[in-house]
Amino acid sequence: MDAPFRPDTIVAISTPPGRGGIGILRLSGPEAVVVAGRLVSAVEWEHGRARFVRILDPEAAGGTIDEAVVTAFLGPHSYTGEDVAEIAAHGSPVVLEALVRRALGVGAELGLAVRLAEPGEFTQRAFLAGRLDLTQAEAVRDLIAARTLDQARVAAQQMGGAISRRVAPAKEALLHLVALLEAGMDFASGELDDVDVVPPEEIARAIAGVLGPLEALAASFRHGQMVRNGVSLALAGPPNAGKSSLFNRLLDRERAIVTAVPGTTRDTIEESVAVGGIPVRLVDTAGLRDLGGSPGGDEAEALGIARSREALADADAVLLVHDATQPMTGEELKLAESLAGRPHLVVHNKADLLGLERADGDMIFTSAVTGEGIEALRAGILRVLQAEGAVGDGGALNNLRQQEAVDSALVALRAAAAANEAGLPHEVLLMDLHGALRGLDSLTGTTTAEDILARIFSTFCIGK
């Protein structure tokens, strides 16, 4: 009889490269505690309890190269579902690299399968052990890569299973329908071959009940992408319209140089800010004006304007800043016309100089000096980005793999609905319904034949 499979024990430094206050060596696998125990002074391992130890110097009997805190998380109650040992030493790259080499050496001395971890392998093992589903595993990566607090919040919510909870009722209903049809096929025999155990109307209602939530989930992809990847917003307009002042006001700090001299901004300036939970990369551009034919033109300004036009072409949305004390120039009207069909917003700045002379309607008036209209501007930015109505619990699709998984489930469900409406046999419906299940499986995990069988047993007496 073959011996049971025992996976390798993997080891890696789990803190960023470079020097720091703390550096952590992580081991996971059946021999994690054994190997870690050879790297430090004698320790009594206990699940979840930190112990203060000395890191042993392998080249000097009884010698020490550092002091550390070690913690064991015994499987299955660990991140990976396996035994995990962590050694938190001082963040010296020399010490951490020595620990890695020593761990591999201990494995070789004892004849144990110990190796360096592959990228993401700790989280991969957590998924294979059923500790995380695919969306939660992806959220780990998103949390590490988060650039704003809002991104971190959403990633943390998704690590907690926000997408899984959103999909679960639809998947439960789909499993129930599959079980009903499978059971109906088992019941139908002989003279009852033409009898539908589940009427077409009931099947149609069940499919519609699954389609609705999944269509809503698919529609969340745009918002999820914006939260995960952010968007770029270029501020454009003529010189001295107050673009840089508005840029600073949106950032709540003085980032761009502001003077009363038109054309102060000669190059694009970029900074990131969160607007309604969406990471927005603001791009302040040089004032746009026609320099054609003017003798002795400013070459630096011309280059800045050229770069500004490139930034406008690349931006996801454009904020056209107009000096509310002046009539719209031909250059502004031309720019507004060129933005037709693209996400853009016209904002009338310097409202503090207008007094009571305000136009009615949906026009946005702001003052970079007093802060007037800034909240309305933020709301307008979200509106043109179509980013209103954020998903409160973080249950939004945020990458192409997730979107394709849900889309494939929707395609299969719509095919099943069409087959049911056409009166095709239940075998055909089940092919499409199983296809929908496979789509959801690729989103979060795996549904096995045993799951469907268990559903049948729980609702019907098949044996009678």
N, C-alpha and C positions, 0 to 999 in steps of 0.2 A: 504494500500500500504506500502510495506517495506521501511524503511529508507535507503538512499544510503549508501553503504559500505564506512567506513572511516578507513583506516589502523591505526595501532598503531603508536604512536610517539616513536622513539627509541633514546637512549642516550648512549654515550660512550666517553671515553678519546681517542683521535685520535693521540696522540703523544706517543713515546716509553716510557716504564716504567722507573721509576727513576727520579732523579732530573735533571733539565735543566733550561735554561734561560726562555723558554716559554713552557707552557703546554696548550693544546687546548681541550675543551669540545665541542663535536658536538651533535646537536639534529636534527632529521629529521622527518617530519610528519606534520599532520594538526595542531597540537598544539605546534609545536616547538617554535614559537615566543612567545606564551602565557607563556609557562613554563620558557623560558629563561628570560622573562621580570620580573618574580617573583624572580629570583636569583640575580638581579643586581639593582642598583639605577635606577630611572626613566630615560627612554631613548625613543627617538623618532625614531622608526624603519624606515629605508629607504633602499630599495634594493641595495645591493652592497656597502653601505657606512659604514665605520668603525666609531664607537663611543667610546669615553673614558668613563668608568663607574667605579663604586665601586661595589665590590662583598659584598652583605649584609651578616651580621652575624645573623643567625636565632635565636640565643639565647640571643641577646642583641639588644633591640630596637634602630634602628638608627646606630648600630655598623657596622664596616667594617672589613673584614678579608683579603682583597686584593684589588688591583686595576687591571683593565683589559680593553681590547679592544673587543667590540662585533660587529659582522657583521651579517646581515640577507641577505639571498639569497632566494627570494620569488619564489615559483613554478609558472610556469614550468621552469623558468630560473635559475635552480640550478643544482648541480651535480646529485642529486637523482630525479629531476623533481618535488620534493615536497618543501614545506617551509623548509629551513635549517637555523639554528642559530648556530653561533660559538662564544665561549667565550675563548679568548686568555689571560690567566692569567700567573702569574709567575709559573715556572715549579716545584711547590711544590707538591709532591704526596699527602700530607695531605689535601691541599686546593682542589686539583682536585677530590679526593675521596669524600670530603665533598660536592662538587658541584654535583657529581653524586647522592649521597644519598638525597640531597635536591631536585634535579629534580624529583626523584622518589616520594619523599614525597609530592611535589606540585601536581603531578599527582593524588595521592591518595586523597589529600585534595579537589581537584576540581572535582573529579570523572572522570578523564581523563584516557585514555588508554596509559600510559607511561611505558616503560620497557627498560631493558638493551638490547643493540643491540647484535645480534649474530655475530660471525666472518664473515667478508665480507658482512654484510647485507647492508651497505650503497651502495656498488658497485652493489649488487644484485638488489636493488631498482632502481639504475640508469639503469640497463639493462631492468628491467620490464617496466620502464617508456619510453623505447626507446631512452634513452640518449646515450647508448653504445650498441654495439653488443657483441656477446660472445668473439670474438677474442680481442676486445678492453678491455673488462673486465679482461680477462686473462693477458693482457699487463700491467694493473695496478699492479697486483701481481708481474709480472716480473720486473717492474721498481723499486718496493720497494726492491726486492731481488737482484738487480743488484750489482755485485762486481767490475765491471770495467766500465769505461766511455763508451766503445763500447756497452756493454750490455744495458746501460741506453739509449743510442741513439736509438738502435733498438727497445727497449720497447716503447720509446716515439713515434717513427714513427708508431708502431702498435697501440698505443693508438689513434693516429690520423686517423686510419682506413686504413692502408697500405694494409692489407690482404683483407679487404672489397672492396677496389678500384680494387684490382687485380682480385677478383672473379666476380665483378659486370658485366663486359661485357659478360662473359660466361653465367652467370645466366640470363641476359637479352636475349641472343640468345636462351637459352633453353626455357624460358618462351614464346618467340615468336613462336618457333617450336610447343610447346604444344598447344598454341592458334590456330595455323594454323590447326593442326590435329583435335582439338576439334570442330572447326568451320566446317571443312570438313565433319566430321561425322554428324553434324547437317544438312548440305546441302544435303548429300547423302540420298535419300529416294526413295521408289518405284522402278521404272525402272532404277534409277541411283545408285542402291545399289552397283553395281560392278565397279563404276567409282571412280578412285582415284583423289580427288581434288588436292592433293599434290603428284607429281610424286616421285617414289622411289629415283631417282637420286638427287632430291632437298633435300629430307630427309637425304640422305647419306652425302651430302655436309654440311648440317646444323649440323648434329651430329659430323662430323669431325672438324668443326669449334669450337665446344664446347670442344671436347676431347683434342685438342692441348694445349690450355691454362691451362686446369686442370692437364694434364700430367706434364707440366712444373712446375706448383705449387706443385704437389706431389713430384717432383724431388728436390724441395728446402728443403725438410724435414731434410736431413742430415746436410746441412749447418746451418739451423735454430737451430737444436739440439746442434751443436757445439758452436754456439754463446750463446745460453741460458745456457747450462750446462758446457761448457768448455771441454778441453781434457787434458790428462796427457802425458808428454813427459819425458822419462828417459834418462839421459846421462850416457852411459856405456863405458867401455874401460879399458885398463890396467893401473896400477899405473903410475903417472907422464906423462900421455898423455895430460894433460891440461884441464881435464873435469871441475874442479872447476873454473879455470880461464875463460873458455868459459861460464860457468854458470853465473859468475859475469858479464861478458861482455853483455850477453843477457839481464840481469837485469838492466844494466847500473849503478850498484852499487856493492860495496864489501860486499857480503853476506857470501860466503864460505871462510874459511881460506885457503890460498895458500902458500905453501912453496916449496923449491926445494927437500924436502925429499919425496921419493915415499911412498904412503900409508898414507898421512896426513889425508885424509877423511876416517873416521872409521864408519860413520853412514850416512843414507840418510838425505839429506837436501831438503826441499821443499819451493818453492816460486812461486807466480803467476805473469805472465806478459802477455800483449796483443800482439799477433803476427797477423798482418793483420786483426785486429778486432776480432780475436778468443782468448778467455781467455785460456791461456796455463799454466798448473801447471807443472813447471820444477822440476824434481827430480834429484839432484846430488847424485851419488852413489859412494860407495867405489871402488877402483881399483880392477878389476878382475884378479886374477892369481891363479895358482894351488899351494896350500900350502901342498898338500898331502905328508906325509912321512917326512917332514922337522922337525928335532928334535927341541924342544923348540919353536915351532911355536907360533906366536902371537895370543892368544885366542881372543883378541878384534878385530883384523883384520879379523879373521875367521868368527866371528859373523857378522861383517860389510859386508863381502862378501856374506854371507847367506842372509842377509836382502836385499842386492842389487839385488840378483837373484829374490827375491820375488817382489821387485819393478819393475823389468823388466817384470815379468810375468803379473803384474797388469796394466802396462802402455798401453795407447792407441797407442803409437808410441815410437820408440827407436832411439836415436841419438848415433851412435857408433863413438866415438872420437878416432882417430888414431894419434900417433905422426909421423908427416910427415918426420921427420929426421931418422926414424928407419923403418926396414922392418916389415911387418905384422907378428905378433907372431902366434904361433899355437892356443893360447887361443882366439885371435881376429878372426882368420879364423873359428874356431869352433863356436864362438858367431855369426858371420855373417851368417854362414850356418843355425844356429838354428832360425834366424830371417826371413828366406825365407817364403814368403807368408804373412808376417806381415808388417804393415807400418813401415819403418825404413829408415834411411839415414846415410851414411858413410861420415864423415867429416875429412879432413886431417888438423890437427891443427899444430901450430908452423911454419906457412908458412914464417914468417919473418926470420927464420934461414936457409931457402933454397936458398936464393939469386935468381938467374935466373933459377934454375933447377926446372922447373914445367912440369908436365905431361899435355897432351892435353885431350880433351874430356869433359865429364860432371862432372868430379870430382870437389868437392868443397874444396877449400883451404882457411883456415882461420888463423888469428893470433889474439889470445886473448889479446896480448900485444898492437898491433897497431890498431886493429879493422878491419883489412883487411878481406874481404869476409863475414862480418857479415850480410850485406843485402842479399847477395846471399844465405846465410844459412837460413835466415828468409823465403825467397822465396821457398827454398827447403823444409822447414818444412811444409809450406802451401801446397806444391805440394804432399808430401807423405800423408798428411791428407786429400787430395782431397778437399781442402778448398778454392781454387782459385775461382774467379768470384763471390764475395759476392753479395747478392741482395741489390742493392743500396738504394731502398726505404724502406727496412725493411720488405717487403712483403714475408716473408718466413714462412712456417709452422714450429713450434718449440716444439710441444708436441704431444703425441700419440693420444689424442682426435681429434686434428685437422687433423692429418694424416688419421685416420680411417674414418673421415667424408668425406674427399676428395676421399679416396679409394673406399668408398661405392658408391659415385656418379659415379666414373669411371667404376666400375663393372656394374652398371645399364645402363650406356651409351653404353658400349660395348655389353651388351645384346640387347639393342634396335637396335644397328647397325646390329647385327647378325639377329635379327627378321626381320628387313627391307630387308636385303639381301635375306632372305629366302622367302620373299613375304607374311609374316604373316599379318593378319588384323591389322588395325591401333589401335584397342582396345588393342592389345598385346603390341604394341610399346608404347602406352600411359602409360601402367602400369609401364614399365621400365623407361620411361622419368619422371614420377611422383616420382619413386624411386630415380632417380638422383637428383631431386629437394629436396627431403627429406634429402639426404646426404648433399647438400649445406646448407639447412636450419639448420641442426645440427651444421654446421660450424659457421654461422654468425647470424642466426635469423630464422624467420618463414615466409614462403610464404603461404598465405591463398587462398582458392578457389576464394575469391573476387579479388585477384590479377590477376588470370588467366581470370576471367570473364571480368575484366576491359580491359585486353589486347585484348580479342575478340571484345568487343564493339568498341575499338579504331581502329580496322583494318577491320572490316566487318560490313555490315548492316544486322544483324541477323533478324531483324523484317520484312524484305521484302520478 
